[in-house]
Amino acid sequence: MFLMGPVTAVWGAVMFGEPFTAQTAVGLAIALSAVAVVHATGGPSAGPDDTTARHRDSAREVQEVAPSRR
């Protein structure tokens, strides 16, 4: 997701002849470095994903409050 911009810049330069400037190269390097750092450190947290747990819990609550009409 975070490499969508850099990949689009490269694609635009190759496919459509858009200019690939030094500023574009620096932006690409920063994005790649950031992704490499996050990947090497295991992401923002080493524990389970809290948002996934919250969604799972709220889905259970919805099922308990409004059971399906089968």
PyMOL Python script that loads the backbone (N, CA, C, O; Angstrom):
from pymol import cmd

cmd.read_pdbstr("""\
ATOM      1  N   MET A   1       0.819  -1.182   0.000  1.00  0.00           N
ATOM      2  CA  MET A   1       0.000   0.000   0.000  1.00  0.00           C
ATOM      3  C   MET A   1       0.867   1.252   0.000  1.00  0.00           C
ATOM      4  O   MET A   1       0.561   2.220  -0.695  1.00  0.00           O
ATOM      5  N   PHE A   2       1.940   1.237   0.771  1.00  0.00           N
ATOM      6  CA  PHE A   2       2.768   2.432   0.869  1.00  0.00           C
ATOM      7  C   PHE A   2       3.689   2.592  -0.333  1.00  0.00           C
ATOM      8  O   PHE A   2       4.282   3.656  -0.515  1.00  0.00           O
ATOM      9  N   LEU A   3       3.820   1.572  -1.145  1.00  0.00           N
ATOM     10  CA  LEU A   3       4.664   1.679  -2.329  1.00  0.00           C
ATOM     11  C   LEU A   3       3.850   1.993  -3.583  1.00  0.00           C
ATOM     12  O   LEU A   3       4.397   1.999  -4.686  1.00  0.00           O
ATOM     13  N   MET A   4       2.563   2.253  -3.429  1.00  0.00           N
ATOM     14  CA  MET A   4       1.730   2.535  -4.585  1.00  0.00           C
ATOM     15  C   MET A   4       2.212   3.788  -5.327  1.00  0.00           C
ATOM     16  O   MET A   4       2.268   3.786  -6.557  1.00  0.00           O
ATOM     17  N   GLY A   5       2.552   4.836  -4.616  1.00  0.00           N
ATOM     18  CA  GLY A   5       3.041   6.063  -5.240  1.00  0.00           C
ATOM     19  C   GLY A   5       4.349   5.868  -5.997  1.00  0.00           C
ATOM     20  O   GLY A   5       4.444   6.247  -7.164  1.00  0.00           O
ATOM     21  N   PRO A   6       5.367   5.279  -5.351  1.00  0.00           N
ATOM     22  CA  PRO A   6       6.622   5.051  -6.068  1.00  0.00           C
ATOM     23  C   PRO A   6       6.480   4.123  -7.274  1.00  0.00           C
ATOM     24  O   PRO A   6       7.093   4.362  -8.314  1.00  0.00           O
ATOM     25  N   VAL A   7       5.686   3.082  -7.143  1.00  0.00           N
ATOM     26  CA  VAL A   7       5.490   2.171  -8.269  1.00  0.00           C
ATOM     27  C   VAL A   7       4.783   2.899  -9.410  1.00  0.00           C
ATOM     28  O   VAL A   7       5.118   2.701 -10.578  1.00  0.00           O
ATOM     29  N   THR A   8       3.815   3.733  -9.078  1.00  0.00           N
ATOM     30  CA  THR A   8       3.114   4.512 -10.097  1.00  0.00           C
ATOM     31  C   THR A   8       4.058   5.484 -10.783  1.00  0.00           C
ATOM     32  O   THR A   8       3.958   5.688 -11.993  1.00  0.00           O
ATOM     33  N   ALA A   9       4.973   6.086 -10.034  1.00  0.00           N
ATOM     34  CA  ALA A   9       5.942   7.008 -10.633  1.00  0.00           C
ATOM     35  C   ALA A   9       6.850   6.284 -11.617  1.00  0.00           C
ATOM     36  O   ALA A   9       7.112   6.789 -12.709  1.00  0.00           O
ATOM     37  N   VAL A  10       7.324   5.120 -11.242  1.00  0.00           N
ATOM     38  CA  VAL A  10       8.182   4.338 -12.143  1.00  0.00           C
ATOM     39  C   VAL A  10       7.390   3.895 -13.368  1.00  0.00           C
ATOM     40  O   VAL A  10       7.871   3.996 -14.497  1.00  0.00           O
ATOM     41  N   TRP A  11       6.178   3.406 -13.142  1.00  0.00           N
ATOM     42  CA  TRP A  11       5.337   2.958 -14.236  1.00  0.00           C
ATOM     43  C   TRP A  11       5.055   4.111 -15.214  1.00  0.00           C
ATOM     44  O   TRP A  11       5.124   3.940 -16.431  1.00  0.00           O
ATOM     45  N   GLY A  12       4.737   5.281 -14.656  1.00  0.00           N
ATOM     46  CA  GLY A  12       4.468   6.439 -15.502  1.00  0.00           C
ATOM     47  C   GLY A  12       5.672   6.826 -16.335  1.00  0.00           C
ATOM     48  O   GLY A  12       5.528   7.222 -17.491  1.00  0.00           O
ATOM     49  N   ALA A  13       6.861   6.714 -15.758  1.00  0.00           N
ATOM     50  CA  ALA A  13       8.078   7.045 -16.496  1.00  0.00           C
ATOM     51  C   ALA A  13       8.336   6.035 -17.606  1.00  0.00           C
ATOM     52  O   ALA A  13       8.716   6.407 -18.716  1.00  0.00           O
ATOM     53  N   VAL A  14       8.129   4.758 -17.305  1.00  0.00           N
ATOM     54  CA  VAL A  14       8.404   3.711 -18.288  1.00  0.00           C
ATOM     55  C   VAL A  14       7.331   3.664 -19.379  1.00  0.00           C
ATOM     56  O   VAL A  14       7.648   3.605 -20.567  1.00  0.00           O
ATOM     57  N   MET A  15       6.079   3.689 -18.975  1.00  0.00           N
ATOM     58  CA  MET A  15       4.985   3.491 -19.928  1.00  0.00           C
ATOM     59  C   MET A  15       4.590   4.755 -20.690  1.00  0.00           C
ATOM     60  O   MET A  15       4.230   4.687 -21.865  1.00  0.00           O
ATOM     61  N   PHE A  16       4.658   5.907 -20.022  1.00  0.00           N
ATOM     62  CA  PHE A  16       4.105   7.114 -20.612  1.00  0.00           C
ATOM     63  C   PHE A  16       5.132   8.225 -20.815  1.00  0.00           C
ATOM     64  O   PHE A  16       4.781   9.324 -21.243  1.00  0.00           O
ATOM     65  N   GLY A  17       6.378   7.946 -20.516  1.00  0.00           N
ATOM     66  CA  GLY A  17       7.424   8.936 -20.738  1.00  0.00           C
ATOM     67  C   GLY A  17       7.384  10.125 -19.803  1.00  0.00           C
ATOM     68  O   GLY A  17       7.919  11.184 -20.133  1.00  0.00           O
ATOM     69  N   GLU A  18       6.760   9.977 -18.640  1.00  0.00           N
ATOM     70  CA  GLU A  18       6.735  11.072 -17.667  1.00  0.00           C
ATOM     71  C   GLU A  18       8.140  11.267 -17.111  1.00  0.00           C
ATOM     72  O   GLU A  18       8.921  10.318 -17.033  1.00  0.00           O
ATOM     73  N   PRO A  19       8.459  12.499 -16.727  1.00  0.00           N
ATOM     74  CA  PRO A  19       9.812  12.754 -16.220  1.00  0.00           C
ATOM     75  C   PRO A  19      10.068  12.064 -14.880  1.00  0.00           C
ATOM     76  O   PRO A  19       9.235  12.109 -13.975  1.00  0.00           O
ATOM     77  N   PHE A  20      11.224  11.433 -14.770  1.00  0.00           N
ATOM     78  CA  PHE A  20      11.660  10.808 -13.525  1.00  0.00           C
ATOM     79  C   PHE A  20      12.815  11.650 -13.008  1.00  0.00           C
ATOM     80  O   PHE A  20      13.963  11.447 -13.403  1.00  0.00           O
ATOM     81  N   THR A  21      12.514  12.588 -12.130  1.00  0.00           N
ATOM     82  CA  THR A  21      13.493  13.568 -11.667  1.00  0.00           C
ATOM     83  C   THR A  21      14.221  13.087 -10.417  1.00  0.00           C
ATOM     84  O   THR A  21      13.901  12.036  -9.861  1.00  0.00           O
ATOM     85  N   ALA A  22      15.186  13.859  -9.993  1.00  0.00           N
ATOM     86  CA  ALA A  22      15.909  13.553  -8.753  1.00  0.00           C
ATOM     87  C   ALA A  22      14.960  13.593  -7.561  1.00  0.00           C
ATOM     88  O   ALA A  22      15.091  12.796  -6.632  1.00  0.00           O
ATOM     89  N   GLN A  23      14.017  14.507  -7.588  1.00  0.00           N
ATOM     90  CA  GLN A  23      13.037  14.603  -6.506  1.00  0.00           C
ATOM     91  C   GLN A  23      12.183  13.323  -6.447  1.00  0.00           C
ATOM     92  O   GLN A  23      11.866  12.840  -5.360  1.00  0.00           O
ATOM     93  N   THR A  24      11.823  12.795  -7.580  1.00  0.00           N
ATOM     94  CA  THR A  24      11.069  11.542  -7.632  1.00  0.00           C
ATOM     95  C   THR A  24      11.907  10.394  -7.076  1.00  0.00           C
ATOM     96  O   THR A  24      11.398   9.554  -6.335  1.00  0.00           O
ATOM     97  N   ALA A  25      13.183  10.356  -7.430  1.00  0.00           N
ATOM     98  CA  ALA A  25      14.076   9.297  -6.945  1.00  0.00           C
ATOM     99  C   ALA A  25      14.246   9.377  -5.428  1.00  0.00           C
ATOM    100  O   ALA A  25      14.277   8.349  -4.753  1.00  0.00           O
ATOM    101  N   VAL A  26      14.355  10.592  -4.891  1.00  0.00           N
ATOM    102  CA  VAL A  26      14.491  10.757  -3.437  1.00  0.00           C
ATOM    103  C   VAL A  26      13.212  10.291  -2.743  1.00  0.00           C
ATOM    104  O   VAL A  26      13.281   9.610  -1.720  1.00  0.00           O
ATOM    105  N   GLY A  27      12.062  10.646  -3.279  1.00  0.00           N
ATOM    106  CA  GLY A  27      10.794  10.190  -2.705  1.00  0.00           C
ATOM    107  C   GLY A  27      10.668   8.678  -2.735  1.00  0.00           C
ATOM    108  O   GLY A  27      10.198   8.068  -1.774  1.00  0.00           O
ATOM    109  N   LEU A  28      11.086   8.076  -3.835  1.00  0.00           N
ATOM    110  CA  LEU A  28      11.069   6.629  -3.962  1.00  0.00           C
ATOM    111  C   LEU A  28      11.980   5.989  -2.916  1.00  0.00           C
ATOM    112  O   LEU A  28      11.599   5.005  -2.281  1.00  0.00           O
ATOM    113  N   ALA A  29      13.169   6.536  -2.735  1.00  0.00           N
ATOM    114  CA  ALA A  29      14.119   6.006  -1.756  1.00  0.00           C
ATOM    115  C   ALA A  29      13.577   6.121  -0.330  1.00  0.00           C
ATOM    116  O   ALA A  29      13.745   5.203   0.473  1.00  0.00           O
ATOM    117  N   ILE A  30      12.930   7.239  -0.016  1.00  0.00           N
ATOM    118  CA  ILE A  30      12.358   7.425   1.328  1.00  0.00           C
ATOM    119  C   ILE A  30      11.252   6.407   1.576  1.00  0.00           C
ATOM    120  O   ILE A  30      11.194   5.796   2.643  1.00  0.00           O
ATOM    121  N   ALA A  31      10.373   6.222   0.589  1.00  0.00           N
ATOM    122  CA  ALA A  31       9.275   5.261   0.748  1.00  0.00           C
ATOM    123  C   ALA A  31       9.812   3.843   0.908  1.00  0.00           C
ATOM    124  O   ALA A  31       9.355   3.103   1.779  1.00  0.00           O
ATOM    125  N   LEU A  32      10.775   3.462   0.078  1.00  0.00           N
ATOM    126  CA  LEU A  32      11.351   2.124   0.189  1.00  0.00           C
ATOM    127  C   LEU A  32      12.042   1.922   1.529  1.00  0.00           C
ATOM    128  O   LEU A  32      11.931   0.854   2.133  1.00  0.00           O
ATOM    129  N   SER A  33      12.758   2.947   1.999  1.00  0.00           N
ATOM    130  CA  SER A  33      13.439   2.858   3.296  1.00  0.00           C
ATOM    131  C   SER A  33      12.445   2.692   4.432  1.00  0.00           C
ATOM    132  O   SER A  33      12.658   1.885   5.337  1.00  0.00           O
ATOM    133  N   ALA A  34      11.364   3.449   4.387  1.00  0.00           N
ATOM    134  CA  ALA A  34      10.353   3.358   5.438  1.00  0.00           C
ATOM    135  C   ALA A  34       9.720   1.972   5.473  1.00  0.00           C
ATOM    136  O   ALA A  34       9.525   1.406   6.548  1.00  0.00           O
ATOM    137  N   VAL A  35       9.400   1.429   4.316  1.00  0.00           N
ATOM    138  CA  VAL A  35       8.820   0.092   4.266  1.00  0.00           C
ATOM    139  C   VAL A  35       9.823  -0.941   4.770  1.00  0.00           C
ATOM    140  O   VAL A  35       9.441  -1.875   5.476  1.00  0.00           O
ATOM    141  N   ALA A  36      11.094  -0.788   4.422  1.00  0.00           N
ATOM    142  CA  ALA A  36      12.122  -1.723   4.876  1.00  0.00           C
ATOM    143  C   ALA A  36      12.288  -1.674   6.398  1.00  0.00           C
ATOM    144  O   ALA A  36      12.434  -2.710   7.046  1.00  0.00           O
ATOM    145  N   VAL A  37      12.265  -0.469   6.958  1.00  0.00           N
ATOM    146  CA  VAL A  37      12.409  -0.327   8.414  1.00  0.00           C
ATOM    147  C   VAL A  37      11.228  -0.971   9.132  1.00  0.00           C
ATOM    148  O   VAL A  37      11.421  -1.718  10.092  1.00  0.00           O
ATOM    149  N   VAL A  38      10.018  -0.693   8.683  1.00  0.00           N
ATOM    150  CA  VAL A  38       8.831  -1.261   9.325  1.00  0.00           C
ATOM    151  C   VAL A  38       8.829  -2.778   9.182  1.00  0.00           C
ATOM    152  O   VAL A  38       8.493  -3.493  10.126  1.00  0.00           O
ATOM    153  N   HIS A  39       9.199  -3.267   8.012  1.00  0.00           N
ATOM    154  CA  HIS A  39       9.232  -4.714   7.792  1.00  0.00           C
ATOM    155  C   HIS A  39      10.296  -5.383   8.668  1.00  0.00           C
ATOM    156  O   HIS A  39      10.059  -6.460   9.215  1.00  0.00           O
ATOM    157  N   ALA A  40      11.453  -4.756   8.802  1.00  0.00           N
ATOM    158  CA  ALA A  40      12.547  -5.337   9.589  1.00  0.00           C
ATOM    159  C   ALA A  40      12.239  -5.348  11.083  1.00  0.00           C
ATOM    160  O   ALA A  40      12.687  -6.243  11.800  1.00  0.00           O
ATOM    161  N   THR A  41      11.484  -4.370  11.554  1.00  0.00           N
ATOM    162  CA  THR A  41      11.186  -4.290  12.982  1.00  0.00           C
ATOM    163  C   THR A  41       9.905  -5.022  13.359  1.00  0.00           C
ATOM    164  O   THR A  41       9.558  -5.093  14.538  1.00  0.00           O
ATOM    165  N   GLY A  42       9.213  -5.555  12.395  1.00  0.00           N
ATOM    166  CA  GLY A  42       8.003  -6.306  12.706  1.00  0.00           C
ATOM    167  C   GLY A  42       6.754  -5.453  12.767  1.00  0.00           C
ATOM    168  O   GLY A  42       5.729  -5.926  13.258  1.00  0.00           O
ATOM    169  N   GLY A  43       6.788  -4.252  12.306  1.00  0.00           N
ATOM    170  CA  GLY A  43       5.604  -3.398  12.281  1.00  0.00           C
ATOM    171  C   GLY A  43       5.476  -2.562  13.535  1.00  0.00           C
ATOM    172  O   GLY A  43       6.372  -2.566  14.379  1.00  0.00           O
ATOM    173  N   PRO A  44       4.369  -1.841  13.668  1.00  0.00           N
ATOM    174  CA  PRO A  44       4.179  -0.943  14.795  1.00  0.00           C
ATOM    175  C   PRO A  44       4.094  -1.660  16.130  1.00  0.00           C
ATOM    176  O   PRO A  44       4.506  -1.105  17.149  1.00  0.00           O
ATOM    177  N   SER A  45       3.572  -2.878  16.152  1.00  0.00           N
ATOM    178  CA  SER A  45       3.495  -3.620  17.407  1.00  0.00           C
ATOM    179  C   SER A  45       3.790  -5.088  17.130  1.00  0.00           C
ATOM    180  O   SER A  45       3.444  -5.620  16.075  1.00  0.00           O
ATOM    181  N   ALA A  46       4.423  -5.719  18.080  1.00  0.00           N
ATOM    182  CA  ALA A  46       4.757  -7.134  17.908  1.00  0.00           C
ATOM    183  C   ALA A  46       3.613  -8.035  18.352  1.00  0.00           C
ATOM    184  O   ALA A  46       3.631  -9.236  18.084  1.00  0.00           O
ATOM    185  N   GLY A  47       2.600  -7.456  19.040  1.00  0.00           N
ATOM    186  CA  GLY A  47       1.486  -8.240  19.544  1.00  0.00           C
ATOM    187  C   GLY A  47       0.398  -8.414  18.505  1.00  0.00           C
ATOM    188  O   GLY A  47       0.554  -8.005  17.354  1.00  0.00           O
ATOM    189  N   PRO A  48      -0.721  -9.032  18.920  1.00  0.00           N
ATOM    190  CA  PRO A  48      -1.833  -9.230  17.988  1.00  0.00           C
ATOM    191  C   PRO A  48      -2.439  -7.898  17.574  1.00  0.00           C
ATOM    192  O   PRO A  48      -2.334  -6.904  18.292  1.00  0.00           O
ATOM    193  N   ASP A  49      -3.061  -7.892  16.429  1.00  0.00           N
ATOM    194  CA  ASP A  49      -3.656  -6.682  15.890  1.00  0.00           C
ATOM    195  C   ASP A  49      -4.909  -6.329  16.681  1.00  0.00           C
ATOM    196  O   ASP A  49      -5.882  -7.084  16.672  1.00  0.00           O
ATOM    197  N   ASP A  50      -4.891  -5.188  17.363  1.00  0.00           N
ATOM    198  CA  ASP A  50      -6.017  -4.776  18.199  1.00  0.00           C
ATOM    199  C   ASP A  50      -7.265  -4.496  17.380  1.00  0.00           C
ATOM    200  O   ASP A  50      -8.371  -4.794  17.832  1.00  0.00           O
ATOM    201  N   THR A  51      -7.119  -3.934  16.191  1.00  0.00           N
ATOM    202  CA  THR A  51      -8.297  -3.608  15.398  1.00  0.00           C
ATOM    203  C   THR A  51      -9.021  -4.865  14.965  1.00  0.00           C
ATOM    204  O   THR A  51     -10.251  -4.881  14.911  1.00  0.00           O
ATOM    205  N   THR A  52      -8.284  -5.915  14.656  1.00  0.00           N
ATOM    206  CA  THR A  52      -8.927  -7.172  14.279  1.00  0.00           C
ATOM    207  C   THR A  52      -9.717  -7.729  15.452  1.00  0.00           C
ATOM    208  O   THR A  52     -10.839  -8.203  15.272  1.00  0.00           O
ATOM    209  N   ALA A  53      -9.154  -7.679  16.634  1.00  0.00           N
ATOM    210  CA  ALA A  53      -9.847  -8.182  17.821  1.00  0.00           C
ATOM    211  C   ALA A  53     -11.104  -7.360  18.100  1.00  0.00           C
ATOM    212  O   ALA A  53     -12.144  -7.916  18.452  1.00  0.00           O
ATOM    213  N   ARG A  54     -11.011  -6.031  17.942  1.00  0.00           N
ATOM    214  CA  ARG A  54     -12.183  -5.188  18.166  1.00  0.00           C
ATOM    215  C   ARG A  54     -13.291  -5.499  17.173  1.00  0.00           C
ATOM    216  O   ARG A  54     -14.461  -5.561  17.549  1.00  0.00           O
ATOM    217  N   HIS A  55     -12.933  -5.696  15.907  1.00  0.00           N
ATOM    218  CA  HIS A  55     -13.946  -6.010  14.903  1.00  0.00           C
ATOM    219  C   HIS A  55     -14.590  -7.365  15.191  1.00  0.00           C
ATOM    220  O   HIS A  55     -15.800  -7.529  15.037  1.00  0.00           O
ATOM    221  N   ARG A  56     -13.791  -8.313  15.603  1.00  0.00           N
ATOM    222  CA  ARG A  56     -14.317  -9.639  15.922  1.00  0.00           C
ATOM    223  C   ARG A  56     -15.281  -9.546  17.105  1.00  0.00           C
ATOM    224  O   ARG A  56     -16.351 -10.154  17.083  1.00  0.00           O
ATOM    225  N   ASP A  57     -14.900  -8.780  18.146  1.00  0.00           N
ATOM    226  CA  ASP A  57     -15.756  -8.639  19.320  1.00  0.00           C
ATOM    227  C   ASP A  57     -17.051  -7.916  18.985  1.00  0.00           C
ATOM    228  O   ASP A  57     -18.118  -8.315  19.451  1.00  0.00           O
ATOM    229  N   SER A  58     -16.973  -6.856  18.184  1.00  0.00           N
ATOM    230  CA  SER A  58     -18.198  -6.126  17.839  1.00  0.00           C
ATOM    231  C   SER A  58     -19.095  -6.974  16.942  1.00  0.00           C
ATOM    232  O   SER A  58     -20.318  -6.851  17.015  1.00  0.00           O
ATOM    233  N   ALA A  59     -18.523  -7.827  16.102  1.00  0.00           N
ATOM    234  CA  ALA A  59     -19.337  -8.717  15.281  1.00  0.00           C
ATOM    235  C   ALA A  59     -20.077  -9.718  16.157  1.00  0.00           C
ATOM    236  O   ALA A  59     -21.232 -10.046  15.884  1.00  0.00           O
ATOM    237  N   ARG A  60     -19.430 -10.201  17.195  1.00  0.00           N
ATOM    238  CA  ARG A  60     -20.101 -11.118  18.126  1.00  0.00           C
ATOM    239  C   ARG A  60     -21.256 -10.422  18.832  1.00  0.00           C
ATOM    240  O   ARG A  60     -22.326 -11.004  19.009  1.00  0.00           O
ATOM    241  N   GLU A  61     -21.033  -9.159  19.238  1.00  0.00           N
ATOM    242  CA  GLU A  61     -22.087  -8.410  19.913  1.00  0.00           C
ATOM    243  C   GLU A  61     -23.287  -8.222  19.002  1.00  0.00           C
ATOM    244  O   GLU A  61     -24.428  -8.350  19.447  1.00  0.00           O
ATOM    245  N   VAL A  62     -23.049  -7.925  17.752  1.00  0.00           N
ATOM    246  CA  VAL A  62     -24.141  -7.742  16.794  1.00  0.00           C
ATOM    247  C   VAL A  62     -24.906  -9.043  16.630  1.00  0.00           C
ATOM    248  O   VAL A  62     -26.135  -9.026  16.568  1.00  0.00           O
ATOM    249  N   GLN A  63     -24.210 -10.165  16.559  1.00  0.00           N
ATOM    250  CA  GLN A  63     -24.876 -11.457  16.409  1.00  0.00           C
ATOM    251  C   GLN A  63     -25.707 -11.794  17.640  1.00  0.00           C
ATOM    252  O   GLN A  63     -26.775 -12.395  17.524  1.00  0.00           O
ATOM    253  N   GLU A  64     -25.219 -11.409  18.828  1.00  0.00           N
ATOM    254  CA  GLU A  64     -25.957 -11.683  20.047  1.00  0.00           C
ATOM    255  C   GLU A  64     -27.211 -10.808  20.142  1.00  0.00           C
ATOM    256  O   GLU A  64     -28.259 -11.270  20.591  1.00  0.00           O
ATOM    257  N   VAL A  65     -27.102  -9.563  19.725  1.00  0.00           N
ATOM    258  CA  VAL A  65     -28.226  -8.633  19.817  1.00  0.00           C
ATOM    259  C   VAL A  65     -29.264  -8.928  18.750  1.00  0.00           C
ATOM    260  O   VAL A  65     -30.461  -8.926  19.041  1.00  0.00           O
ATOM    261  N   ALA A  66     -28.836  -9.179  17.531  1.00  0.00           N
ATOM    262  CA  ALA A  66     -29.754  -9.415  16.424  1.00  0.00           C
ATOM    263  C   ALA A  66     -29.406 -10.729  15.719  1.00  0.00           C
ATOM    264  O   ALA A  66     -28.693 -10.724  14.716  1.00  0.00           O
ATOM    265  N   PRO A  67     -29.908 -11.849  16.238  1.00  0.00           N
ATOM    266  CA  PRO A  67     -29.599 -13.123  15.586  1.00  0.00           C
ATOM    267  C   PRO A  67     -30.202 -13.164  14.180  1.00  0.00           C
ATOM    268  O   PRO A  67     -31.169 -12.460  13.887  1.00  0.00           O
ATOM    269  N   SER A  68     -29.629 -13.979  13.334  1.00  0.00           N
ATOM    270  CA  SER A  68     -30.104 -14.062  11.947  1.00  0.00           C
ATOM    271  C   SER A  68     -31.512 -14.656  11.911  1.00  0.00           C
ATOM    272  O   SER A  68     -31.900 -15.419  12.796  1.00  0.00           O
ATOM    273  N   ARG A  69     -32.268 -14.296  10.874  1.00  0.00           N
ATOM    274  CA  ARG A  69     -33.656 -14.770  10.734  1.00  0.00           C
ATOM    275  C   ARG A  69     -33.706 -15.920   9.735  1.00  0.00           C
ATOM    276  O   ARG A  69     -34.190 -15.750   8.616  1.00  0.00           O
ATOM    277  N   ARG A  70     -33.231 -17.034  10.114  1.00  0.00           N
ATOM    278  CA  ARG A  70     -33.234 -18.198   9.203  1.00  0.00           C
ATOM    279  C   ARG A  70     -34.410 -19.074   9.438  1.00  0.00           C
ATOM    280  O   ARG A  70     -34.567 -20.091   8.763  1.00  0.00           O
TER     281      ARG A  70
END
""", "prot")
cmd.dss("prot")
cmd.show_as("cartoon", "prot")
cmd.util.cbc("prot")
cmd.orient("prot")
